[in-house]
Amino acid sequence: MDRTGVAPTDFSRTSAASGLTSSTLPSLSSGESSVVEKLAEISVKSLSPTVVVRRAGWRSGGIRFQGWLYHATESAQTYVLLIPFLLLAVVPFVIVVFTAFKTPEEIAQGAFSPPEIWRWSNFARAWTQAHFSQYFRSSAIVVVSVVTISTLLSVMSGYAFGRMYFPLSQFLFFVFLLGFIAPQEAYIIPLYHNLRKIGLVDTYWALILPQIGMSVCFGTFWMRGFFATVPRDLVDAARVDGCNSWNTLWRVLLPIARPAILTMVVLFFVWTWNDFLLALVLVSKEELRTLPLGLAFFQGRYARDIPLTSAGATIVALPTIVTYVIFQRQFIRGITAGATQG
């Protein structure tokens, strides 16, 4: 073993590896021949496995560093773009929550500062004075009915448009698209007159039926996009096993459609819970008001009591936030699955 860490090499192997053999050195003197032998030995040592491994390690380390630097730069750019939007979404809500625990005197000191004392009594006052218990019950009745019925109908209609072929399917699907493309302001007045003729104004059905219609239109579009991307081999295999269309939907396709369905349920819940226009136009009885409508009347009566109205706004927004936090993984998985499959 020499100082370079490489075992000495026999000249017979070095000269053969370098192309120098005894047949190529007959005309050289002894001194010249020794010099050539040394040069051949050095050339083989430079290509020894130890040196090659070291050079390969340096190259792989450089490649890894370049990859890390690229990903770090890309992540930094992503955070730079997303952080301002995150602040725009979170900061107003944080200000409202802080304000709900303050007194009017503390609000004058600054909106961004946390309260000196966390006054939960503001929420108790808002709950009792605004009759939120009654409004919460109305919202729960409407939301549970709309989400349950809309989800069931959307899954079946989306499967029909995505996996079945029947006359006028494209035309009927376009009609469904009009249902969620048209804004509520465009048909709220005809809807009011039609519901009044059949005696449904000032009832829960006046809030439930229109919401079901709008939700099913979007749900059909959503579930059709998912069912259309399901591999045909999976459906054919279910048919070979003896499943009809009904069994194929509920036993084969429904389990793999869980992320898309949960995402749709979250959207239905948020839209129905936050709906304001239908309740404002179609309901006049106080016991039928939903939470967003009740909050609007509450703010009209207590406009000067900012902590109290902030507490009411926090109570109304809290169920949607909790629902999203619980189902956020399924929600994101459903959104990304629809993006990659669509």
Contacts in CASP RR format, 6 or more apart in sequence:
PFRMAT RR
TARGET T0000
AUTHOR 0000-0000-0000
METHOD contacts of the structure
MODEL  1
MDRTGVAPTDFSRTSAASGLTSSTLPSLSSGESSVVEKLAEISVKSLSPT
VVVRRAGWRSGGIRFQGWLYHATESAQTYVLLIPFLLLAVVPFVIVVFTA
FKTPEEIAQGAFSPPEIWRWSNFARAWTQAHFSQYFRSSAIVVVSVVTIS
TLLSVMSGYAFGRMYFPLSQFLFFVFLLGFIAPQEAYIIPLYHNLRKIGL
VDTYWALILPQIGMSVCFGTFWMRGFFATVPRDLVDAARVDGCNSWNTLW
RVLLPIARPAILTMVVLFFVWTWNDFLLALVLVSKEELRTLPLGLAFFQG
RYARDIPLTSAGATIVALPTIVTYVIFQRQFIRGITAGATQG
1 7 0 8 1.000
1 8 0 8 1.000
2 8 0 8 1.000
4 45 0 8 1.000
5 50 0 8 1.000
6 45 0 8 1.000
6 48 0 8 1.000
6 50 0 8 1.000
6 51 0 8 1.000
8 41 0 8 1.000
9 41 0 8 1.000
9 44 0 8 1.000
9 45 0 8 1.000
11 37 0 8 1.000
11 40 0 8 1.000
11 41 0 8 1.000
13 44 0 8 1.000
14 37 0 8 1.000
14 40 0 8 1.000
14 41 0 8 1.000
14 43 0 8 1.000
14 44 0 8 1.000
15 21 0 8 1.000
15 22 0 8 1.000
15 37 0 8 1.000
15 40 0 8 1.000
17 40 0 8 1.000
17 44 0 8 1.000
18 40 0 8 1.000
18 43 0 8 1.000
18 44 0 8 1.000
19 40 0 8 1.000
20 36 0 8 1.000
20 37 0 8 1.000
20 40 0 8 1.000
25 33 0 8 1.000
25 36 0 8 1.000
28 36 0 8 1.000
45 51 0 8 1.000
93 317 0 8 1.000
95 111 0 8 1.000
95 112 0 8 1.000
96 310 0 8 1.000
96 313 0 8 1.000
96 314 0 8 1.000
97 310 0 8 1.000
97 314 0 8 1.000
98 111 0 8 1.000
98 112 0 8 1.000
98 113 0 8 1.000
98 114 0 8 1.000
98 115 0 8 1.000
99 107 0 8 1.000
99 111 0 8 1.000
99 306 0 8 1.000
99 307 0 8 1.000
99 310 0 8 1.000
100 122 0 8 1.000
100 123 0 8 1.000
100 307 0 8 1.000
100 310 0 8 1.000
100 311 0 8 1.000
100 312 0 8 1.000
100 313 0 8 1.000
100 314 0 8 1.000
101 115 0 8 1.000
101 117 0 8 1.000
101 118 0 8 1.000
101 119 0 8 1.000
101 120 0 8 1.000
101 122 0 8 1.000
101 307 0 8 1.000
102 115 0 8 1.000
102 119 0 8 1.000
102 307 0 8 1.000
103 119 0 8 1.000
103 307 0 8 1.000
104 305 0 8 1.000
104 306 0 8 1.000
104 307 0 8 1.000
106 113 0 8 1.000
106 115 0 8 1.000
106 116 0 8 1.000
107 306 0 8 1.000
107 307 0 8 1.000
119 307 0 8 1.000
122 307 0 8 1.000
122 308 0 8 1.000
122 310 0 8 1.000
122 311 0 8 1.000
123 311 0 8 1.000
123 312 0 8 1.000
123 314 0 8 1.000
123 315 0 8 1.000
125 308 0 8 1.000
125 311 0 8 1.000
126 132 0 8 1.000
126 298 0 8 1.000
126 308 0 8 1.000
126 309 0 8 1.000
126 311 0 8 1.000
126 312 0 8 1.000
126 315 0 8 1.000
127 133 0 8 1.000
127 312 0 8 1.000
127 315 0 8 1.000
129 298 0 8 1.000
129 302 0 8 1.000
129 308 0 8 1.000
130 294 0 8 1.000
130 295 0 8 1.000
130 298 0 8 1.000
130 312 0 8 1.000
131 286 0 8 1.000
131 294 0 8 1.000
132 291 0 8 1.000
132 294 0 8 1.000
132 312 0 8 1.000
132 315 0 8 1.000
134 286 0 8 1.000
134 287 0 8 1.000
134 289 0 8 1.000
135 289 0 8 1.000
135 290 0 8 1.000
135 291 0 8 1.000
135 293 0 8 1.000
135 294 0 8 1.000
135 295 0 8 1.000
136 291 0 8 1.000
138 204 0 8 1.000
138 287 0 8 1.000
138 288 0 8 1.000
138 289 0 8 1.000
138 290 0 8 1.000
138 291 0 8 1.000
139 273 0 8 1.000
139 290 0 8 1.000
139 291 0 8 1.000
139 292 0 8 1.000
141 204 0 8 1.000
142 204 0 8 1.000
142 207 0 8 1.000
142 208 0 8 1.000
142 211 0 8 1.000
142 272 0 8 1.000
142 290 0 8 1.000
143 269 0 8 1.000
143 272 0 8 1.000
143 273 0 8 1.000
145 204 0 8 1.000
145 208 0 8 1.000
145 212 0 8 1.000
146 208 0 8 1.000
146 211 0 8 1.000
146 212 0 8 1.000
146 215 0 8 1.000
146 268 0 8 1.000
146 272 0 8 1.000
147 215 0 8 1.000
147 265 0 8 1.000
147 268 0 8 1.000
147 269 0 8 1.000
147 272 0 8 1.000
149 208 0 8 1.000
149 212 0 8 1.000
150 211 0 8 1.000
150 212 0 8 1.000
150 213 0 8 1.000
150 215 0 8 1.000
150 216 0 8 1.000
150 219 0 8 1.000
150 268 0 8 1.000
151 261 0 8 1.000
151 264 0 8 1.000
151 265 0 8 1.000
151 268 0 8 1.000
153 212 0 8 1.000
153 216 0 8 1.000
154 215 0 8 1.000
154 216 0 8 1.000
154 218 0 8 1.000
154 219 0 8 1.000
154 220 0 8 1.000
154 222 0 8 1.000
154 223 0 8 1.000
154 264 0 8 1.000
155 223 0 8 1.000
155 249 0 8 1.000
155 254 0 8 1.000
155 257 0 8 1.000
155 261 0 8 1.000
156 249 0 8 1.000
157 176 0 8 1.000
157 216 0 8 1.000
157 219 0 8 1.000
157 220 0 8 1.000
157 223 0 8 1.000
157 224 0 8 1.000
158 219 0 8 1.000
158 220 0 8 1.000
158 223 0 8 1.000
158 224 0 8 1.000
158 225 0 8 1.000
158 227 0 8 1.000
159 223 0 8 1.000
159 227 0 8 1.000
159 249 0 8 1.000
159 253 0 8 1.000
160 166 0 8 1.000
161 169 0 8 1.000
161 172 0 8 1.000
161 173 0 8 1.000
161 176 0 8 1.000
161 220 0 8 1.000
161 224 0 8 1.000
161 227 0 8 1.000
162 224 0 8 1.000
162 225 0 8 1.000
162 227 0 8 1.000
162 228 0 8 1.000
163 227 0 8 1.000
163 228 0 8 1.000
163 230 0 8 1.000
163 235 0 8 1.000
163 245 0 8 1.000
164 245 0 8 1.000
173 220 0 8 1.000
173 221 0 8 1.000
173 224 0 8 1.000
176 216 0 8 1.000
176 217 0 8 1.000
176 220 0 8 1.000
176 221 0 8 1.000
177 217 0 8 1.000
177 221 0 8 1.000
178 217 0 8 1.000
179 213 0 8 1.000
179 214 0 8 1.000
179 217 0 8 1.000
180 214 0 8 1.000
180 217 0 8 1.000
180 218 0 8 1.000
180 221 0 8 1.000
184 214 0 8 1.000
184 277 0 8 1.000
184 278 0 8 1.000
185 277 0 8 1.000
188 277 0 8 1.000
188 278 0 8 1.000
188 281 0 8 1.000
191 210 0 8 1.000
191 282 0 8 1.000
192 201 0 8 1.000
192 281 0 8 1.000
192 282 0 8 1.000
195 201 0 8 1.000
195 206 0 8 1.000
195 282 0 8 1.000
200 206 0 8 1.000
200 209 0 8 1.000
201 282 0 8 1.000
201 283 0 8 1.000
202 282 0 8 1.000
202 283 0 8 1.000
202 284 0 8 1.000
202 285 0 8 1.000
202 288 0 8 1.000
203 288 0 8 1.000
204 288 0 8 1.000
206 278 0 8 1.000
206 282 0 8 1.000
206 283 0 8 1.000
207 275 0 8 1.000
207 278 0 8 1.000
207 279 0 8 1.000
207 282 0 8 1.000
207 283 0 8 1.000
207 288 0 8 1.000
207 290 0 8 1.000
210 278 0 8 1.000
210 282 0 8 1.000
211 271 0 8 1.000
211 272 0 8 1.000
211 275 0 8 1.000
211 278 0 8 1.000
214 271 0 8 1.000
215 268 0 8 1.000
215 271 0 8 1.000
215 272 0 8 1.000
218 267 0 8 1.000
219 264 0 8 1.000
222 260 0 8 1.000
222 263 0 8 1.000
222 264 0 8 1.000
223 257 0 8 1.000
223 260 0 8 1.000
223 261 0 8 1.000
223 264 0 8 1.000
225 338 0 8 1.000
225 341 0 8 1.000
225 342 0 8 1.000
226 257 0 8 1.000
226 260 0 8 1.000
226 337 0 8 1.000
226 338 0 8 1.000
226 341 0 8 1.000
227 253 0 8 1.000
227 257 0 8 1.000
229 338 0 8 1.000
229 341 0 8 1.000
229 342 0 8 1.000
230 253 0 8 1.000
230 256 0 8 1.000
234 252 0 8 1.000
234 253 0 8 1.000
235 248 0 8 1.000
235 252 0 8 1.000
235 253 0 8 1.000
238 247 0 8 1.000
238 248 0 8 1.000
238 251 0 8 1.000
238 252 0 8 1.000
239 248 0 8 1.000
243 251 0 8 1.000
243 252 0 8 1.000
254 261 0 8 1.000
258 330 0 8 1.000
259 330 0 8 1.000
259 333 0 8 1.000
259 334 0 8 1.000
259 337 0 8 1.000
260 334 0 8 1.000
260 337 0 8 1.000
260 338 0 8 1.000
262 327 0 8 1.000
262 330 0 8 1.000
262 331 0 8 1.000
262 334 0 8 1.000
263 330 0 8 1.000
263 331 0 8 1.000
263 333 0 8 1.000
263 334 0 8 1.000
263 335 0 8 1.000
265 327 0 8 1.000
266 323 0 8 1.000
266 324 0 8 1.000
266 327 0 8 1.000
266 330 0 8 1.000
266 331 0 8 1.000
269 320 0 8 1.000
269 323 0 8 1.000
270 320 0 8 1.000
270 323 0 8 1.000
270 324 0 8 1.000
273 291 0 8 1.000
273 292 0 8 1.000
273 319 0 8 1.000
273 320 0 8 1.000
274 292 0 8 1.000
274 320 0 8 1.000
275 290 0 8 1.000
275 292 0 8 1.000
276 292 0 8 1.000
276 293 0 8 1.000
276 296 0 8 1.000
279 288 0 8 1.000
279 289 0 8 1.000
279 290 0 8 1.000
279 292 0 8 1.000
279 293 0 8 1.000
280 293 0 8 1.000
280 296 0 8 1.000
283 289 0 8 1.000
283 290 0 8 1.000
283 293 0 8 1.000
289 297 0 8 1.000
291 315 0 8 1.000
291 316 0 8 1.000
292 316 0 8 1.000
295 312 0 8 1.000
295 313 0 8 1.000
295 316 0 8 1.000
298 309 0 8 1.000
298 312 0 8 1.000
299 309 0 8 1.000
302 308 0 8 1.000
302 309 0 8 1.000
303 309 0 8 1.000
324 331 0 8 1.000
END
